[in-house]
Amino acid sequence: MTILGAGLSGSLLSTLLSQGDYRVQLFEKRSDPRKSELEEGRSINLALSYRGWSALARAGLKERVRSRAIAMWGRMMHDERGNLSFQPYGTDDQAIYSVSRLGLNQLLIDEAEKAGAELFFEHRCEEIYLKQGKAIIHDLNEKESFLTEPDLLIGADGAFSTLRTAMQKTPRYNYSQSFIEHGYKELSIPAKNGEFALEPHALHIWPRGGYMLIALPNADKSFTCTLFLAYEGKESFAQLTSPTAVTHFFEKRFPDALAVMPGITEEFFQNPTSDLVTIKCYPWSRYGKNVLVGDAAHAIVPFYGQGMNAGFEDCRIFMDLLQEHGGDYEQMIYRFQDLRKPDADAVAELALHNFIEMRDLVADREFLERKKVEAELHHRFPDRWIPLYTMVTFTNIRYSEALRIGQQQDRIMRQVMKHYDYASELTDQDYERIVALLDNGE
Ligand SMILES: Cc1cc2nc3c(=O)[nH]c(=O)nc-3n(C[C@H](O)[C@H](O)[C@H](O)COP(=O)(O)OP(=O)(O)OC[C@H]3O[C@@H](n4cnc5c(N)ncnc54)[C@H](O)[C@@H]3O)c2cc1C
């Protein structure tokens, strides 16, 4: 099998396939990340949750990744005066984990190599002949191109996939990309006197209505922050054109963050402002000899922390189906796309919606009371009422199923919150009645 792209999905899938004794060639256009220093000097991290862990466990890598990850037990909210409030993500043993993107990618590439995959860095896939199942690979060092003809060509080559671009040129191919009006910029909070400057076991959020700042901890005791802000408008990147403007904006909106960001004005102008896109496409295979996985098939906005997790889940399900279908790759990939497409669409929708929740609702009193009611429902009826965030983040329930149940819960909770202002007003009977509504599909 030939895999395009040694990002997170491509390197995990190469590991799993090689462990299963498939012969794998992996082509990556960039240089070997194991030899590079931190990308542009910045550490970038990601939130890893249950779906990601399940796939890593399948490759026997859970413990090794866990030893490098930092548990975040909930959201730490910062208001404009610097007051803090903590909202746990779930029950006592439920956390999401901050991991270094580069560190995880290096580990997965190492594992793929150890398991027997052949790795080719600085090799870019340039062209694909879909019907023939062939691809042209260009060796960027030797400046030579050659043809590869695998049994199966797997496009794990990210949001702007070359394999998908080839599919887009075929008749009746469905494709959409939509950018949100916000961009993002990575900033940092360095360690202070050798220690974390903020509580390390939380995902920090500064929700400000139309925009927000977040921060995740790194193993070197710094935090990577991401500012999500509109490109245009009153408070937007377009307004932040000078160090003074940036400082004033942070003084007004994120004063406690500014106090621990000594390098902000340099970083703000050094680091790029990047776009946030949702990409949908179908089918994920053309003519049965190729298939898309990860962001190449379904790029989503990052607000549910699920992009990598969904890509890892693709890898786990890919392996399950491969086992089921033996050597019949064509049947296997059709099953794969049938199964995964509704889930990819569902997580795309969930991710867009969670932006509103993170930047806005988490500071809203009614929303917080509602969360308390839902937590109590889950506590009383752990199998009958699982909050949406829990289903997405702490289970392998299909995203499409989580979305469906979540919409039903939302309808019920809207009614409940019309009648009660505070969670403390609900009686035992009320909880029984609410869970019965969900059971009855109302
Ligand atoms: C700001 C931000 C925050 C995020 N936070 C989270 C988070 O907290 N949790 C989470 O789960 N997800 C998160 N994500 C999403 C996550 O980063 C992606 O879903 C994930 O990286 C996708 O992995 P991938 O391997 O499919 O694609 P990529 O990581 O994009 O890898 C694709 C690889 O293919 C290579 N490639 C491309 N074209 C070619 C070619 N023609 N030939 C050879 N190689 C090629 C690229 O160089 C790259 O290495 C975040 C995303 C963003 C933007």
The ligand as a MOL file (V3000), in Angstrom:
LIG
                    3D

  0  0  0     0  0            999 V3000
M  V30 BEGIN CTAB
M  V30 COUNTS 53 58 0 0 0
M  V30 BEGIN ATOM
M  V30 1 C -5.3970 25.5900 15.1450 0
M  V30 2 C -5.7120 24.1240 15.1050 0
M  V30 3 C -5.8800 23.4430 16.2900 0
M  V30 4 C -6.1930 22.0780 16.2750 0
M  V30 5 N -6.3940 21.4550 17.4660 0
M  V30 6 C -6.7530 20.1490 17.4660 0
M  V30 7 C -6.9720 19.4670 18.7020 0
M  V30 8 O -6.8330 20.0510 19.7810 0
M  V30 9 N -7.3530 18.1660 18.6640 0
M  V30 10 C -7.5410 17.4900 17.4920 0
M  V30 11 O -7.9120 16.3150 17.5220 0
M  V30 12 N -7.3150 18.1030 16.3060 0
M  V30 13 C -6.9320 19.4130 16.2640 0
M  V30 14 N -6.6920 20.0390 15.0800 0
M  V30 15 C -6.8720 19.2780 13.8210 0
M  V30 16 C -5.6390 18.4810 13.4540 0
M  V30 17 O -4.5180 19.3210 13.3980 0
M  V30 18 C -5.8290 17.8030 12.1100 0
M  V30 19 O -7.0930 17.1980 12.0510 0
M  V30 20 C -4.7610 16.7540 11.8590 0
M  V30 21 O -3.4970 17.3450 11.8410 0
M  V30 22 C -5.0250 16.0410 10.5390 0
M  V30 23 O -4.0310 15.0960 10.3200 0
M  V30 24 P -3.7880 14.5150 8.8690 0
M  V30 25 O -2.6430 13.5730 9.0080 0
M  V30 26 O -5.0550 14.0250 8.2920 0
M  V30 27 O -3.3540 15.7780 7.9910 0
M  V30 28 P -2.0380 16.6810 8.1560 0
M  V30 29 O -1.6360 16.7680 9.5760 0
M  V30 30 O -2.3350 17.9400 7.4330 0
M  V30 31 O -0.9160 15.8610 7.3720 0
M  V30 32 C -0.8920 15.7890 5.9700 0
M  V30 33 C 0.5340 15.4920 5.5420 0
M  V30 34 O 0.5480 15.2620 4.1420 0
M  V30 35 C 1.6870 15.9000 3.5700 0
M  V30 36 N 1.3830 16.1380 2.1580 0
M  V30 37 C 0.4790 17.0010 1.6280 0
M  V30 38 N 0.4650 16.9240 0.2840 0
M  V30 39 C 1.3830 15.9860 -0.0490 0
M  V30 40 C 1.8350 15.4600 -1.2980 0
M  V30 41 N 1.3190 15.8930 -2.4570 0
M  V30 42 N 2.7870 14.5090 -1.2820 0
M  V30 43 C 3.3230 14.0480 -0.1160 0
M  V30 44 N 2.9430 14.5270 1.0960 0
M  V30 45 C 1.9820 15.4690 1.1250 0
M  V30 46 C 1.8160 17.1730 4.4030 0
M  V30 47 O 3.1210 17.7110 4.3180 0
M  V30 48 C 1.4930 16.6550 5.7900 0
M  V30 49 O 2.6240 16.1890 6.4740 0
M  V30 50 C -6.3510 21.3930 15.0500 0
M  V30 51 C -6.1740 22.0820 13.8560 0
M  V30 52 C -5.8650 23.4330 13.8700 0
M  V30 53 C -5.7040 24.1730 12.5690 0
M  V30 END ATOM
M  V30 BEGIN BOND
M  V30 1 1 1 2
M  V30 2 1 2 3
M  V30 3 2 2 52
M  V30 4 2 3 4
M  V30 5 1 4 5
M  V30 6 1 4 50
M  V30 7 2 5 6
M  V30 8 1 6 7
M  V30 9 1 6 13
M  V30 10 2 7 8
M  V30 11 1 7 9
M  V30 12 1 9 10
M  V30 13 2 10 11
M  V30 14 1 10 12
M  V30 15 2 12 13
M  V30 16 1 13 14
M  V30 17 1 14 15
M  V30 18 1 14 50
M  V30 19 1 15 16
M  V30 20 1 16 17
M  V30 21 1 16 18
M  V30 22 1 18 19
M  V30 23 1 18 20
M  V30 24 1 20 21
M  V30 25 1 20 22
M  V30 26 1 22 23
M  V30 27 1 23 24
M  V30 28 2 24 25
M  V30 29 1 24 26
M  V30 30 1 24 27
M  V30 31 1 27 28
M  V30 32 2 28 29
M  V30 33 1 28 30
M  V30 34 1 28 31
M  V30 35 1 31 32
M  V30 36 1 32 33
M  V30 37 1 33 34
M  V30 38 1 33 48
M  V30 39 1 34 35
M  V30 40 1 35 36
M  V30 41 1 35 46
M  V30 42 1 36 37
M  V30 43 1 36 45
M  V30 44 2 37 38
M  V30 45 1 38 39
M  V30 46 1 39 40
M  V30 47 2 39 45
M  V30 48 1 40 41
M  V30 49 2 40 42
M  V30 50 1 42 43
M  V30 51 2 43 44
M  V30 52 1 44 45
M  V30 53 1 46 47
M  V30 54 1 46 48
M  V30 55 1 48 49
M  V30 56 2 50 51
M  V30 57 1 51 52
M  V30 58 1 52 53
M  V30 END BOND
M  V30 END CTAB
M  END
